[in-house]
């Protein structure tokens, strides 16, 4: 090939390369997104999308993250009544309440854990670490005992929670974090109506007695119990009706996903009231709500700074309680 021809071909290649740099400056950013590298941070106005678990790196840190995910998805296998590590929980899995290992929006997702913790919470009256919060869930929702904050299991769960929320801006809570907030009813939750909703919509998975369906190994639940000795105790967040109703909205019955609820808000309040009217383990933490004024409208145990009964604080109507709290704070 003649020298002139070679020079012309090289010139053409350089022009093509320059064109890619000029006209496709986002190429590296897109490649980073596919590889799990830097992408645009998620803010409060953005609907959260959990990162792809296939992008967890194949490193020692990645192994820790994967272990954390397994512990959250299959908690009972490790910490249940016949757990392979020890026996610290009631047989439920963390993802029974944090669906899809905390990656499903409006279903108690973990979207804002990494971005907001350490976090001051009025319930404990202290600044909580992620480790403290995980142990709180073990003691309350799983009616179990805390684990060593320095253990491999704790480190792995923290690593997973941080990885899940790694693209959320610090101090931001993207759309889909936590659960939905429902408008209050102007009446108390009707547990009789709620029982009918449960029979029509819930018992196919949770059983007519609300005790869930055990897996073949008899050590964990395919569908968790909603009351009884193996369910969440009275200190759990879901024992507050607003929290349970918000969770049900886009999570239950089975197959429900945002933005298409299967139940009306009235049905949700009523079935939530019915579920929380049923017996379950009783547990109290002496440090809960040290400042009485900060108790939520639906915290069902006194004393209170208002004159409303425990019954109304448990089942509503909550509007008058909220109004009284607002007047008190002025």
C-alpha positions in Angstrom: 0.0 0.0 0.0 1.3 3.4 -1.0 2.5 5.8 1.8 0.0 8.5 0.8 -2.9 6.0 1.1 -1.8 5.0 4.5 -1.6 8.6 5.7 -5.1 9.2 4.3 -6.5 6.2 6.2 -4.9 7.3 9.5 -6.3 10.8 9.0 -9.8 9.3 8.5 -9.5 7.2 11.7 -8.5 10.3 13.7 -11.5 12.2 12.4 -13.9 9.4 13.4 -12.3 9.2 16.9 -12.6 12.9 17.4 -16.2 12.8 16.4 -17.0 10.2 19.1 -15.3 12.4 21.7 -17.2 15.6 20.5 -20.6 14.1 19.9 -20.8 11.4 22.5 -19.4 12.9 25.7 -21.8 10.8 27.8 -20.4 7.5 26.7 -18.2 7.0 29.8 -21.0 8.0 32.1 -23.3 5.3 30.6 -20.5 2.7 30.8 -20.0 3.6 34.5 -23.7 3.1 35.1 -23.6 -0.3 33.5 -20.6 -1.3 35.6 -21.9 0.0 38.8 -19.6 3.0 38.8 -20.5 6.7 39.4 -23.9 7.8 38.2 -26.2 10.8 39.0 -27.1 11.0 42.7 -30.7 10.4 43.7 -32.5 13.3 45.4 -35.7 13.6 47.3 -37.7 14.4 44.1 -36.5 11.3 42.4 -38.3 8.0 42.5 -35.8 5.5 43.9 -34.6 2.6 41.8 -32.5 0.0 43.7 -29.1 -0.9 42.2 -28.8 -4.2 40.3 -27.5 -6.9 42.6 -25.6 -8.4 39.7 -23.3 -5.4 40.0 -22.1 -6.2 43.5 -18.4 -6.4 43.0 -16.5 -9.7 43.2 -14.3 -8.6 46.1 -14.1 -9.2 49.8 -16.4 -6.2 50.3 -18.8 -7.6 47.7 -18.8 -10.9 49.6 -19.8 -9.1 52.7 -22.6 -7.3 50.9 -23.9 -10.5 49.5 -23.9 -12.1 52.9 -25.8 -9.2 54.3 -28.4 -9.6 51.6 -28.8 -13.3 52.5 -29.2 -12.5 56.2 -32.0 -10.0 55.4 -33.7 -12.2 52.9 -33.4 -15.5 54.9 -33.0 -14.3 58.5 -34.7 -17.3 60.0 -32.2 -19.7 58.4 -29.4 -18.0 60.3 -31.2 -16.6 63.4 -34.5 -18.4 63.6 -35.6 -21.0 66.2 -33.4 -23.5 64.4 -30.9 -21.0 63.1 -27.5 -22.1 61.8 -25.7 -19.3 63.7 -27.8 -19.0 66.8 -31.4 -18.8 67.9 -32.3 -15.2 68.3 -35.5 -14.5 66.4 -39.1 -15.7 65.9 -38.9 -17.4 62.5 -39.7 -14.3 60.4 -37.3 -12.8 57.9 -36.4 -9.2 57.7 -37.8 -9.1 54.1 -41.2 -10.2 55.4 -41.6 -6.5 56.2 -38.9 -5.0 53.9 -40.0 -6.6 50.7 -37.5 -7.9 48.2 -34.7 -7.5 50.8 -35.6 -3.8 51.1 -35.5 -2.9 47.5 -39.2 -2.5 46.7 -40.4 1.0 46.8 -43.1 2.0 49.3 -42.7 -1.4 51.0 -40.3 -0.4 53.8 -37.5 0.0 51.4 -33.9 0.7 52.6 -33.5 3.6 50.1 -32.7 6.2 52.7 -30.8 4.2 55.4 -27.3 5.1 54.1 -28.2 8.7 53.4 -29.9 9.5 56.7 -28.0 7.5 59.4 -26.7 8.2 62.0 -30.2 9.7 62.7 -31.8 11.2 65.8 -35.1 9.4 66.5 -37.7 10.5 69.0 -38.6 6.9 69.9 -35.3 6.2 71.5 -34.4 9.8 72.3 -30.9 9.4 70.9 -28.8 9.5 67.7 -29.0 5.9 66.3 -26.4 4.2 64.3 -27.4 1.7 61.6 -26.2 -1.1 63.9 -28.5 0.1 66.7 -31.4 0.2 64.2 -30.8 -3.3 63.0 -30.8 -4.6 66.6 -34.0 -2.7 67.3 -35.7 -4.6 64.4 -34.4 -7.9 65.7 -35.8 -7.2 69.2 -39.1 -5.7 68.1 -40.3 -7.0 64.7 -38.6 -10.3 65.0 -39.2 -10.5 68.8 -35.7 -11.7 69.3 -32.4 -10.6 70.8 -29.7 -8.2 69.6 -26.5 -9.4 68.0 -22.9 -8.2 68.6 -22.5 -4.9 66.8 -18.9 -5.9 65.8 -19.9 -9.3 64.4 -19.4 -10.4 60.8 -23.2 -10.7 60.5 -23.8 -7.1 61.6 -21.0 -5.8 59.4 -22.4 -7.6 56.4 -26.0 -6.2 56.9 -24.6 -2.7 57.3 -22.5 -3.2 54.2 -25.6 -4.3 52.3 -27.7 -1.4 53.5 -25.0 1.1 52.5 -24.6 -0.5 49.1 -28.4 -0.4 48.5 -28.5 3.3 49.2 -25.1 4.3 47.7 -26.5 6.6 45.0 -28.8 8.6 47.3 -27.7 12.1 48.2 -26.8 12.5 51.9 -29.7 13.6 54.0 -32.2 12.9 51.2 -35.1 10.5 51.3 -36.1 9.6 47.7 -39.7 8.8 46.7 -40.4 5.3 47.6 -38.3 5.2 50.8 -40.3 3.8 53.7 -44.1 3.5 53.2 -47.0 5.7 52.1 -48.8 8.1 54.5 -52.6 7.6 54.3 -55.1 10.3 55.1 -56.8 9.8 58.4 -60.3 8.4 58.7 -62.8 10.5 60.5 -63.7 7.4 62.5 -61.9 4.7 64.3 -60.8 1.6 62.5 -63.6 -1.0 62.4 -62.1 -4.4 63.4 -65.3 -6.3 62.4 -65.1 -4.9 58.9 -61.4 -5.6 59.0 -61.9 -9.2 59.9 -64.0 -9.5 56.7 -61.3 -7.9 54.6 -58.8 -10.3 56.1 -61.0 -13.3 55.3 -61.5 -12.2 51.7 -58.1 -10.9 50.9 -55.4 -12.0 53.4 -56.1 -15.5 54.8 -55.2 -17.2 51.5 -51.6 -16.5 52.3 -51.5 -15.9 56.1 -54.0 -18.6 56.9 -57.5 -18.3 58.6 -55.8 -18.2 62.0 -53.3 -15.5 60.9 -50.3 -17.8 61.7 -48.8 -17.8 58.2 -47.5 -20.7 56.1 -44.3 -22.5 57.1 -41.7 -23.5 54.6 -41.0 -27.1 54.0 -38.1 -27.0 56.4 -40.6 -25.9 59.2 -38.0 -23.3 60.3 -39.1 -20.3 58.3 -42.2 -18.8 56.8 -43.2 -18.5 53.1 -45.9 -16.1 54.4 -45.4 -14.7 57.9 -47.7 -14.8 60.9 -49.6 -11.6 61.5 -50.3 -12.3 65.2 -49.4 -14.9 67.8 -46.1 -15.8 69.4 -44.2 -15.9 66.2 -45.2 -12.5 64.9 -44.0 -8.9 65.7 -44.4 -7.7 69.3 -46.1 -4.7 70.7 -42.9 -2.6 70.6 -42.6 -3.0 66.8 -43.2 -0.2 64.4 -46.0 -2.1 62.7 -48.0 -2.2 65.9 -48.7 1.5 65.2 -51.7 1.6 62.9 -50.5 4.4 60.7 -47.3 2.4 60.0 -49.2 -0.8 59.3 -51.7 0.9 57.0 -48.9 2.7 55.1 -47.2 -0.6 54.6 -50.3 -2.4 53.4 -51.2 0.3 50.8 -48.7 -0.8 48.2 -47.5 -4.2 49.6 -50.6 -6.3 50.4 -52.4 -8.4 49.4 -49.8 -10.5 47.6 -49.1 -9.1 44.2 -49.8 -5.5 45.1 -47.2 -3.0 43.9 -46.9 0.8 43.7 -48.8 2.6 42.2 -51.8 0.2 42.1 -53.3 -0.7 45.5 -55.8 -3.6 45.7 -57.6 -2.3 48.7 -59.4 1.0 49.4 -58.0 3.2 52.2 -61.0 2.4 54.4 -60.4 -1.3 53.9 -56.7 -0.8 54.8 -57.4 1.1 58.0 -60.0 -1.5 59.0 -57.9 -4.6 58.3 -54.9 -3.0 59.9 -57.0 -2.4 63.0 -58.1 -6.0 63.0 -54.6 -7.4 62.7 -53.3 -5.2 65.6 -56.3 -6.1 67.7 -55.1 -9.7 67.8 -52.8 -11.1 70.5 -49.1 -11.0 70.1 -45.9 -10.9 72.3 -45.9 -8.0 74.7 -42.7 -6.1 75.0 -41.7 -2.7 76.2 -38.5 -0.7 76.1 -38.1 1.6 79.1 -36.4 4.3 76.9 -39.2 4.6 74.4 -40.5 8.1 73.8 -38.6 9.8 76.7 -40.3 13.1 75.7 -44.0 12.6 76.0 -44.8 15.4 73.6 -43.1 13.5 70.8 -45.3 10.4 71.1 -47.1 9.8 67.8 -50.8 10.1 67.5 -51.2 6.3 67.1 -48.9 5.1 69.9 -51.3 2.9 71.9 -49.7 3.1 75.3 -49.9 6.0 77.7 -49.1 8.3 79.5 -49.9 11.1 77.1 -49.9 14.9 77.2 -53.5 14.9 75.9 -56.8 13.5 77.3 -57.5 11.0 74.6 -57.8 7.3 75.5 -55.4 4.5 74.7 -58.2 3.0 72.6 -58.4 6.1 70.4 -54.6 6.3 70.2 -54.7 2.7 68.9 -57.6 2.7 66.5 -58.4 6.4 65.9 -59.8 8.7 64.9 -56.4 10.4 64.8 -57.4 13.7 63.4 -58.6 15.2 66.8 -55.4 13.9 68.4 -53.2 15.5 65.8 -55.2 18.8 66.1 -54.7 18.8 69.9 -51.0 18.2 69.5 -50.7 21.1 67.1 -52.5 23.4 69.5 -50.3 22.3 72.3 -47.1 23.1 70.4 -48.1 26.7 69.5 
